[in-house]
Amino acid sequence: MKKILVSVLLGFLCSNEIFAQQDPHYTQYMYNQSVFNPAYAGSKESLSLGVLHRQQWVGLDGAPKTTTIFGHSKVGKSVGVGISAISDEIGPITENKIYADVSYTLDLGGKHRLALGVKGGVTLQNIGYFSDINPGVPDPNDPAFASDENNSLFNVGAGAFYYTDKYYIGLSVPNFLQNTYVEKNNRKFGSDVMHMFLTGGYVFDLNEEWKLKPSTMLKMAMNSPVSVDASVNAMWNNKLEFGATYRLEDSFGAMINYAVLPNLRIGYAYDHIVSDLKVAGTASHEVIVLFDIYFKKRVSSSPRYF
C-alpha cells in the first residue's frame, strides 16, 4: 500500500513542472459552500458554524485526511463575512489554510438574490521527507525529495451566488494565484493550479412532510479531469435527511443527517470507491456538524434548506 501511495504522489510531484494536490473533495459540499465560494457567506439568517472531517481512501497508508472548520454570518442588511480553516494531509504533505470572506448581496426583487464575494488568506505548507513513506523510494538525491520544505503562501479568490428560497447556482474560483511551493535547480515541484467550482441545487416540496433536494457540483482545474458530483436527498419533517451521491468515475455512496436540535444538525457520508484506487482503499468517510445561532426571532416564512 505504501508503494501505491508513492505512485499516487509521484503523479503529482515528478514531472518537469507538476502540480500540488487538488483542493479537498467534499461529499457533503452543499452544507459548507462558504469554504470554496465566498459569496455564500452571510446568505443565511443566522451565524452558521460547522466542522467537517473527511477520511479518504481508508486502508491506504498516508491517504488524505481533511478537517475543515467554517463560519459565516450577516453583519448588515447586505454584507456578509466568513472564515474557514482547513487542515489537509496526504502522505508527507501537510497544508493548513486560513481564509476570510466578504460578500455583498444584491436584492433583485421578490425572493431573488445575487451575492458577490471575495476571499483571501494564507496556506501554510510542509512537505516532509518521502523516506517517511518508503525508504529509498524515490531517490533521496532527487532535489525535490532530499529535504523537507516549509512555505507560507498568500492567495485570493472570488465567487457569485444566485439564490431564492427554492434553488441556487454558484460559481467560484477560490485560488487565483498559481504559487510554486518548491523550486530547485530551475525545476518547480508542487505549483498551485486555479480551481473553478460550479454548484446548483433545488428544493421540491412533495407534500407537507417531504422534500426532495437534488444538487450537483462541477470542479475544474487546469490539466486535470473535471470532477462531477451529483446528489439527491430526501428530507422528512425538516429533521431527517438522507440520500445518494455519485462522483463521476470515482465513487458512489450515501449520506444521512439529523437535526438533533432545531439549530444543531449532525451528518455522515460514505463513499464506495470504484476507481483504480479501490485495490488499496475501498471507502471514504465524512462527518459533519452544523450549528446555527439566531440573534433575533426568525422572520422568514420560507426557511432556507441549503
C-alpha positions as CSV (number, residue, x, y, z in Angstrom):
1,M,0.0,0.0,0.0
2,K,2.9,2.4,0.7
3,K,4.2,1.8,-2.9
4,I,0.7,2.6,-4.2
5,L,0.7,5.9,-2.3
6,V,4.1,6.7,-3.6
7,S,2.9,6.2,-7.1
8,V,-0.1,8.5,-6.5
9,L,2.2,11.2,-5.0
10,L,4.7,10.9,-7.8
11,G,1.9,11.5,-10.2
12,F,1.6,14.9,-8.6
13,L,5.3,15.6,-8.0
14,C,7.6,14.1,-10.6
15,S,7.3,15.9,-13.9
16,N,9.3,18.9,-15.0
17,E,6.5,21.2,-13.9
18,I,4.0,19.5,-11.8
19,F,1.1,20.4,-9.6
20,A,0.2,20.1,-6.0
21,Q,-2.7,18.0,-4.8
22,Q,-6.1,19.3,-5.8
23,D,-8.3,21.1,-3.3
24,P,-10.1,18.7,-0.9
25,H,-13.1,16.7,-2.0
26,Y,-16.3,17.1,-0.1
27,T,-19.3,14.7,-0.5
28,Q,-21.5,17.0,1.7
29,Y,-20.4,20.0,-0.3
30,M,-23.9,21.5,-0.1
31,Y,-23.5,22.3,3.6
32,N,-20.1,24.0,3.5
33,Q,-20.2,26.1,0.4
34,S,-18.6,29.1,2.0
35,V,-15.3,27.2,2.1
36,F,-15.0,27.4,-1.7
37,N,-17.4,30.2,-2.6
38,P,-17.1,33.4,-0.6
39,A,-20.4,34.8,-2.0
40,Y,-22.2,32.2,0.2
41,A,-21.0,33.9,3.4
42,G,-23.9,35.7,5.1
43,S,-26.6,34.1,2.9
44,K,-28.5,32.6,5.9
45,E,-30.3,34.4,8.7
46,S,-28.0,33.0,11.4
47,L,-24.4,32.8,12.5
48,S,-23.7,29.5,10.8
49,L,-20.9,27.3,12.2
50,G,-19.6,23.9,11.0
51,V,-17.0,21.3,11.4
52,L,-16.3,18.6,8.8
53,H,-13.8,15.8,8.9
54,R,-13.1,13.5,5.9
55,Q,-11.0,10.3,5.9
56,Q,-10.4,9.4,2.2
57,W,-9.3,6.0,0.8
58,V,-9.4,4.2,4.1
59,G,-6.9,1.4,4.2
60,L,-4.3,3.2,2.2
61,D,-1.3,4.4,4.3
62,G,-0.9,8.2,4.2
63,A,-4.2,8.7,2.5
64,P,-5.8,12.2,2.5
65,K,-7.3,13.4,5.8
66,T,-9.1,16.7,5.9
67,T,-10.6,18.7,8.8
68,T,-12.5,21.9,8.0
69,I,-13.8,24.5,10.4
70,F,-16.0,27.3,9.0
71,G,-18.4,30.0,10.0
72,H,-20.2,32.9,8.4
73,S,-22.9,35.5,9.2
74,K,-24.5,38.7,8.0
75,V,-23.2,41.9,9.5
76,G,-25.7,44.2,7.9
77,K,-28.6,44.1,5.5
78,S,-26.4,43.3,2.5
79,V,-22.9,42.4,3.9
80,G,-21.7,39.0,5.0
81,V,-18.4,37.8,6.4
82,G,-17.0,34.4,6.9
83,I,-13.9,32.5,7.9
84,S,-12.6,29.0,7.2
85,A,-9.7,26.9,8.4
86,I,-8.6,23.7,6.6
87,S,-6.1,21.1,7.7
88,D,-5.3,18.8,4.8
89,E,-2.8,15.9,5.0
90,I,-1.7,13.4,2.3
91,G,1.4,11.3,3.0
92,P,4.3,13.6,4.0
93,I,2.4,16.8,2.8
94,T,0.5,18.9,5.3
95,E,-1.4,22.1,4.4
96,N,-3.1,24.4,6.8
97,K,-5.2,27.1,5.2
98,I,-6.9,30.1,6.9
99,Y,-9.1,32.3,4.8
100,A,-11.5,35.2,5.4
101,D,-14.6,36.0,3.2
102,V,-16.6,39.2,2.5
103,S,-19.8,39.2,0.4
104,Y,-22.3,41.8,-0.8
105,T,-25.9,40.8,-1.7
106,L,-28.0,42.5,-4.3
107,D,-31.8,42.3,-4.0
108,L,-33.2,41.5,-7.4
109,G,-36.8,41.7,-6.4
110,G,-39.1,39.2,-4.8
111,K,-37.1,36.4,-3.3
112,H,-34.2,36.6,-5.8
113,R,-30.8,37.4,-4.5
114,L,-27.3,37.7,-6.1
115,A,-24.3,37.7,-3.8
116,L,-20.8,38.6,-4.9
117,G,-17.9,37.7,-2.7
118,V,-14.1,37.8,-2.3
119,K,-11.8,35.7,-0.1
120,G,-8.2,36.0,0.9
121,G,-5.8,34.1,3.1
122,V,-2.7,32.1,3.6
123,T,-1.6,28.5,3.1
124,L,1.0,27.1,5.5
125,Q,2.5,24.0,3.8
126,N,5.0,21.5,5.0
127,I,6.5,18.9,2.6
128,G,8.2,16.2,4.6
129,Y,10.7,13.6,3.7
130,F,9.4,11.0,1.3
131,S,11.6,8.4,3.0
132,D,8.9,8.5,5.8
133,I,6.7,6.6,3.4
134,N,9.1,4.1,1.9
135,P,12.8,4.3,2.5
136,G,14.7,4.6,-0.8
137,V,11.7,5.5,-2.9
138,P,12.0,7.9,-4.6
139,D,15.8,8.6,-4.9
140,P,16.7,10.7,-1.8
141,N,19.3,12.5,-4.0
142,D,16.5,14.0,-6.1
143,P,16.3,17.7,-5.2
144,A,12.5,17.5,-4.9
145,F,12.7,14.9,-2.1
146,A,16.1,15.4,-0.4
147,S,14.8,17.7,2.3
148,D,11.6,19.0,3.8
149,E,10.1,22.4,2.9
150,N,8.0,24.9,4.8
151,N,6.2,27.6,2.9
152,S,3.7,30.4,3.7
153,L,1.8,31.4,0.6
154,F,-1.0,34.0,0.1
155,N,-3.9,33.6,-2.2
156,V,-7.2,35.3,-3.2
157,G,-10.5,34.1,-4.7
158,A,-13.9,35.3,-5.8
159,G,-17.4,33.9,-6.3
160,A,-21.0,34.6,-7.2
161,F,-24.1,33.0,-5.6
162,Y,-27.6,33.4,-7.0
163,Y,-30.4,32.1,-4.9
164,T,-34.1,32.1,-3.9
165,D,-35.8,30.1,-1.2
166,K,-36.0,27.1,-3.6
167,Y,-32.9,26.9,-5.7
168,Y,-29.3,28.2,-6.1
169,I,-26.5,28.5,-8.6
170,G,-22.9,29.2,-7.5
171,L,-19.7,29.9,-9.4
172,S,-16.4,30.5,-7.7
173,V,-12.6,30.5,-8.1
174,P,-11.1,30.3,-4.6
175,N,-7.4,30.5,-5.7
176,F,-6.4,32.8,-8.5
177,L,-2.7,32.8,-7.7
178,Q,-0.6,29.9,-9.0
179,N,2.1,29.7,-6.3
180,T,5.1,27.4,-6.5
181,Y,5.8,25.5,-3.3
182,V,9.3,24.2,-4.1
183,E,11.7,25.4,-6.8
184,K,15.2,23.9,-7.1
185,N,17.7,23.8,-9.9
186,N,15.2,25.6,-12.2
187,R,12.6,22.9,-11.6
188,K,9.2,23.5,-10.0
189,F,7.7,21.0,-7.6
190,G,4.2,21.5,-6.5
191,S,2.6,24.5,-8.1
192,D,-0.9,25.7,-7.3
193,V,-3.5,25.5,-10.1
194,M,-6.6,27.6,-10.3
195,H,-9.8,25.7,-9.4
196,M,-13.3,26.6,-10.5
197,F,-16.4,25.3,-8.8
198,L,-19.9,25.3,-10.3
199,T,-22.7,24.3,-8.0
200,G,-26.5,24.1,-8.2
201,G,-29.5,22.7,-6.3
202,Y,-33.3,22.8,-6.0
203,V,-35.8,22.1,-3.2
204,F,-39.0,20.3,-4.4
205,D,-42.0,20.3,-2.0
206,L,-43.5,16.8,-2.3
207,N,-46.1,17.4,0.5
208,E,-46.2,18.9,3.9
209,E,-43.7,16.5,5.4
210,W,-41.4,15.5,2.5
211,K,-39.0,17.5,0.3
212,L,-36.6,16.4,-2.4
213,K,-33.3,18.1,-2.8
214,P,-31.2,17.3,-5.9
215,S,-27.8,19.1,-6.2
216,T,-24.6,19.0,-8.2
217,M,-21.1,20.3,-8.2
218,L,-18.5,20.5,-11.0
219,K,-14.9,21.0,-10.0
220,M,-12.5,22.0,-12.7
221,A,-8.7,22.5,-12.6
222,M,-6.0,23.1,-15.3
223,N,-4.6,19.9,-16.7
224,S,-6.9,17.7,-14.6
225,P,-10.1,15.9,-15.4
226,V,-13.4,17.5,-14.5
227,S,-14.8,16.2,-11.2
228,V,-18.6,15.8,-11.3
229,D,-20.7,15.2,-8.2
230,A,-24.4,14.5,-8.3
231,S,-26.6,14.0,-5.3
232,V,-30.2,13.7,-4.4
233,N,-31.5,13.9,-0.8
234,A,-35.0,13.4,0.7
235,M,-35.9,15.4,3.8
236,W,-38.6,14.4,6.2
237,N,-40.3,16.9,8.5
238,N,-37.3,19.2,8.3
239,K,-35.4,16.8,10.7
240,L,-34.2,13.7,8.9
241,E,-32.4,13.9,5.6
242,F,-30.9,11.1,3.6
243,G,-29.9,10.3,0.0
244,A,-27.4,9.0,-2.5
245,T,-24.4,10.6,-4.3
246,Y,-22.2,9.8,-7.3
247,R,-18.8,11.2,-8.3
248,L,-18.1,10.5,-12.0
249,E,-15.6,7.6,-12.5
250,D,-14.6,7.7,-8.8
251,S,-17.2,6.7,-6.3
252,F,-20.8,6.3,-5.3
253,G,-22.3,6.4,-1.8
254,A,-24.9,7.6,0.6
255,M,-25.4,10.4,3.2
256,I,-27.6,11.0,6.1
257,N,-28.1,13.8,8.6
258,Y,-30.4,14.5,11.5
259,A,-31.5,17.7,13.3
260,V,-30.7,16.8,16.9
261,L,-32.0,20.3,17.9
262,P,-33.7,22.9,15.7
263,N,-30.3,24.6,15.3
264,L,-27.9,21.5,15.5
265,R,-27.5,19.0,12.7
266,I,-25.1,16.0,12.5
267,G,-24.4,14.2,9.3
268,Y,-22.4,11.3,7.9
269,A,-21.4,10.4,4.3
270,Y,-20.0,7.1,2.9
271,D,-18.3,6.8,-0.5
272,H,-17.5,3.5,-2.1
273,I,-14.5,3.8,-4.4
274,V,-14.9,2.4,-7.9
275,S,-11.7,4.0,-9.5
276,D,-8.3,2.2,-9.7
277,L,-7.6,3.2,-6.0
278,K,-10.2,0.6,-4.9
279,V,-7.4,-2.0,-4.8
280,A,-5.9,-0.3,-1.8
281,G,-8.8,1.6,-0.2
282,T,-12.4,0.9,-0.9
283,A,-14.1,3.6,1.1
284,S,-14.1,7.2,2.3
285,H,-15.9,8.5,5.3
286,E,-17.1,12.0,6.2
287,V,-18.7,13.5,9.3
288,I,-20.2,17.0,9.6
289,V,-21.6,19.0,12.5
290,L,-23.6,22.2,11.7
291,F,-24.7,24.7,14.3
292,D,-26.8,27.9,13.8
293,I,-27.0,30.8,16.3
294,Y,-30.0,33.1,15.8
295,F,-29.6,36.6,17.4
296,K,-33.2,37.6,16.8
297,K,-36.5,35.9,16.1
298,R,-36.7,34.4,12.6
299,V,-39.0,36.4,10.3
300,S,-38.7,34.3,7.2
301,S,-41.9,32.4,6.2
302,S,-39.9,30.2,3.9
303,P,-36.8,28.7,5.7
304,R,-33.7,28.0,3.7
305,Y,-32.7,24.4,3.1
306,F,-29.2,24.9,1.6
